[in-house]
Amino acid sequence: KQWYQRRVRGLQSQVMVTKTIPIVLLILLVGSVRARPRRYLWHLGMNLNPADGHIMGYTVGWHTGTQIGTNTTALSMDYLDHYVWIEPADYIAIVRHQHGVIDALKVFQFRYWGLSLLDRFKDMNPGRRIVSSGGPIQEEVAWDAENIDDDPIFGVGGELAFNWQYTNNGHRIVLTGGHLSALGVDDDNTHGLGNDFCCDPLKGITQRDGQSQHEISTIQDCPFPSCRNHKVQGTDHGPYSRMKTGPVYGNYAIYISKGANHFPPVGTELNIVVEGTRSRI
């Protein structure tokens, strides 16, 4: 009888150990997951180089999400990542860089969360959307950065506006602190990223063989028809006689994030994926 009781107690102990081990392992696993810091990442959606021989005007890529370029040249030539373009985004960073090193940046919070860049740039009719709120939540310019005063992103303030269209003109990204042409005024005097002075901006179709498309403009007061010298950055523009090739201020990279709202500072070397941080706004 005593032998039988000892045997039962031994089996009970084995059952307790068998049940306890998975519970201990689960506790250790949960603890390790909780201890691991969360990473807040920025993903490169687009890069604009206004002198690489490829014109990213109003009608190229923005509203289709078609892949442009490769990861190898993502930060040195025109580039659009199709998969990033369709991802929901709550924050956007516009980063000017010199050979991959940041010299100016602005971060904005989107007014409406959960939409992709493709969703936002397809919204062309009626377009003219102010897409951010509260102004830039981060803004930095390197002490040695050049050509800031008339930069279309860093030379003006205000909110981000997408698909700014009027008559036969379209501009993909502009800031409200610059001149925003009225709906029925054909003055060719709004300036930003992804521009075309002769297109159907409601459908995203260029006209006259793209003669008035231009990738990156500069801030200037040059209304049509009185002004005949419209300065643009670099050589990536159509043959329209009013377009005058100017210096390249840098490449302009567009990053998005769902969680990060703070971008690495000026002087940081960029990559396709950049680790940021999240701070209370």
C-alpha positions in Angstrom: 0.0 0.0 0.0 2.8 2.4 0.9 4.5 1.6 -2.4 1.3 2.4 -4.2 0.9 5.8 -2.5 4.5 6.8 -3.3 3.9 5.8 -6.9 0.8 8.0 -7.1 2.6 11.0 -5.6 5.4 10.6 -8.1 3.0 10.6 -11.0 1.3 13.7 -9.6 4.6 15.5 -9.4 5.4 14.6 -13.0 2.0 16.0 -14.1 2.6 19.2 -12.2 6.1 19.7 -13.8 4.6 18.9 -17.3 2.0 21.6 -16.8 4.3 24.1 -15.2 7.0 24.1 -17.9 4.8 25.5 -20.8 3.5 28.2 -18.4 7.0 29.3 -17.5 8.1 29.3 -21.1 5.0 31.4 -22.1 5.8 33.9 -19.3 9.4 34.1 -20.5 8.3 34.6 -24.1 5.8 37.3 -23.2 8.4 39.1 -21.1 10.9 39.1 -24.0 8.3 40.5 -26.4 7.4 43.2 -24.0 11.1 44.0 -23.4 11.8 44.4 -27.1 11.5 48.2 -28.0 9.1 49.0 -30.8 10.7 50.2 -34.0 9.2 53.2 -35.8 10.2 53.1 -39.5 10.0 55.4 -42.4 9.7 53.9 -45.9 10.9 55.6 -49.1 8.0 56.1 -51.5 9.5 58.4 -54.1 12.7 60.1 -55.0 12.9 63.0 -57.5 16.1 63.9 -59.3 15.4 66.9 -61.6 18.4 66.2 -63.9 18.4 62.5 -64.6 16.7 62.6 -68.0 13.3 61.3 -66.7 10.6 63.9 -66.1 8.3 63.2 -63.2 5.7 65.8 -64.1 2.1 65.9 -63.0 1.0 62.9 -65.1 3.8 60.4 -64.4 3.5 57.8 -61.7 1.7 59.8 -59.0 -1.8 58.7 -59.6 -1.0 55.2 -61.1 1.5 53.9 -58.6 3.5 52.3 -61.4 7.0 51.2 -60.3 9.7 53.6 -61.4 13.4 52.9 -61.1 15.2 50.3 -58.9 16.3 50.0 -55.3 19.9 50.3 -56.5 19.4 53.9 -57.8 16.5 54.8 -55.5 18.2 57.8 -54.0 20.1 59.0 -57.0 17.5 58.9 -59.8 13.7 59.2 -60.1 12.1 56.4 -58.2 8.6 55.2 -57.1 8.1 52.2 -54.9 4.7 50.6 -55.9 4.3 48.7 -52.7 5.0 51.7 -50.4 2.7 53.8 -52.6 -0.3 51.7 -51.7 0.5 51.4 -48.0 -1.7 53.4 -45.6 0.2 56.4 -44.2 -0.4 58.8 -41.3 2.8 60.8 -41.6 4.9 62.1 -44.5 8.4 63.4 -44.6 9.8 65.5 -47.5 13.6 65.3 -47.4 16.0 67.2 -49.6 19.3 65.5 -49.8 22.7 65.8 -51.5 24.0 62.4 -52.7 21.9 60.7 -50.0 22.8 63.0 -47.1 19.9 65.1 -45.6 20.3 68.9 -45.9 16.6 69.9 -45.3 13.5 68.1 -44.1 9.9 68.7 -43.2 7.5 66.2 -41.5 3.7 66.6 -41.7 0.8 64.7 -40.1 -1.9 63.9 -42.6 -5.3 65.4 -41.8 -7.0 62.1 -42.7 -5.3 58.9 -41.5 -5.2 55.5 -43.1 -5.1 56.5 -46.8 -2.2 55.6 -49.1 -0.3 58.0 -51.3 -2.0 56.3 -54.3 -5.4 57.1 -52.7 -4.4 60.7 -52.2 -2.9 61.4 -55.6 -5.8 59.7 -57.5 -8.1 62.3 -55.9 -7.7 64.7 -58.8 -11.3 65.7 -59.4 -11.7 68.2 -58.0 -8.3 67.9 -56.4 -7.0 71.0 -54.6 -6.8 69.1 -51.3 -5.1 70.5 -48.3 -3.9 67.2 -46.8 -2.0 68.1 -43.6 -3.0 69.9 -40.4 -1.0 71.8 -37.8 1.8 72.7 -40.1 5.2 70.9 -40.1 5.7 68.9 -36.9 9.4 68.8 -37.6 11.4 71.2 -39.7 15.2 71.2 -40.1 17.6 72.9 -42.5 21.4 72.3 -42.4 23.5 75.4 -41.6 25.3 75.1 -44.9 22.3 74.3 -47.1 22.1 76.4 -50.2 19.2 77.7 -52.3 16.6 77.7 -49.5 14.9 81.0 -50.0 13.2 80.0 -53.3 13.0 76.3 -52.6 9.4 75.1 -53.3 9.2 73.1 -50.1 11.6 74.8 -47.7 11.4 78.4 -48.9 7.7 78.7 -48.0 5.5 77.8 -45.0 2.0 76.5 -44.5 0.3 73.1 -45.0 0.8 70.5 -47.7 -1.6 70.6 -50.6 -1.9 67.8 -53.2 -3.2 67.9 -56.8 -3.5 71.7 -57.1 -5.2 72.2 -60.4 -6.5 75.2 -62.2 -7.6 75.5 -65.9 -5.0 73.3 -67.7 -2.4 73.3 -65.0 -1.5 70.7 -62.3 0.9 70.5 -59.4 1.2 67.4 -57.3 2.7 68.8 -54.1 2.7 72.5 -53.1 2.6 74.4 -49.8 -0.2 76.8 -48.9 2.3 79.5 -48.0 3.2 79.9 -51.6 1.0 81.3 -54.4 -1.9 79.0 -55.1 -3.6 80.0 -58.3 -7.4 80.4 -58.3 -9.5 77.8 -60.0 -10.3 79.7 -63.1 -7.1 81.7 -63.5 -4.6 80.5 -66.1 -1.5 82.2 -64.8 1.0 79.3 -64.6 2.2 80.8 -61.3 1.9 77.9 -58.8 5.2 76.1 -58.1 6.0 72.8 -56.4 6.9 69.2 -57.2 5.4 67.3 -60.1 4.2 70.1 -62.4 2.6 70.6 -65.8 1.4 73.8 -67.3 -0.4 72.1 -70.2 -2.4 69.0 -69.1 -5.9 67.8 -68.1 -5.3 67.9 -64.4 -8.6 66.2 -63.6 -7.6 63.0 -65.5 -3.8 63.2 -65.2 -3.1 63.4 -68.9 -0.4 65.7 -70.4 -1.1 67.7 -73.5 1.0 68.9 -76.5 3.4 66.1 -76.0 4.4 67.1 -72.5 6.0 70.4 -73.6 5.1 72.1 -70.4 5.8 69.4 -67.8 8.5 70.0 -65.3 9.6 68.0 -62.3 10.7 70.6 -59.7 10.1 74.3 -59.8 11.3 77.2 -57.7 9.4 79.9 -55.8 9.0 82.9 -58.1 6.4 85.4 -59.3 6.3 84.7 -63.0 2.6 84.9 -64.2 1.6 84.0 -67.7 1.6 85.6 -70.2 3.7 88.6 -69.1 6.6 86.6 -67.7 8.6 84.6 -70.3 11.3 83.2 -68.1 10.0 80.4 -65.8 12.9 79.0 -63.8 12.9 75.3 -63.1 15.4 73.0 -61.3 17.6 71.0 -63.6 17.0 69.7 -67.1 14.0 67.6 -66.5 11.3 69.7 -68.2 9.5 69.9 -71.5 10.8 72.0 -74.5 8.3 74.9 -73.9 10.3 78.1 -74.5 9.2 79.7 -71.2 11.0 76.9 -69.3 14.5 77.9 -68.3 16.9 75.3 -66.9 18.3 76.3 -63.5 20.5 74.8 -60.8 19.6 71.6 -59.0 18.9 72.2 -55.3 19.1 68.5 -54.5 17.1 65.3 -54.8 13.7 65.3 -53.0 12.8 62.1 -51.2 9.3 61.3 -50.0 9.0 59.0 -47.0 5.8 57.7 -45.2 5.1 56.1 -41.9 2.2 54.8 -39.9 3.9 55.3 -36.5 7.0 57.5 -36.7 6.5 61.2 -36.5 10.1 62.3 -36.2 12.7 61.9 -38.8 16.5 61.5 -38.3 18.2 64.9 -38.4 20.0 66.8 -41.1 23.4 65.2 -41.9 22.0 61.7 -41.7 22.7 59.4 -44.6 19.5 58.0 -46.1 18.4 54.5 -47.0 15.2 53.0 -48.4 14.1 52.3 -44.9 15.0 54.7 -42.1 14.4 54.3 -38.4 12.7 57.2 -36.8 11.1 57.9 -33.5 7.7 58.8 -32.1 7.1 61.8 -29.9 4.0 63.3 -28.4 2.6 66.0 -30.6 
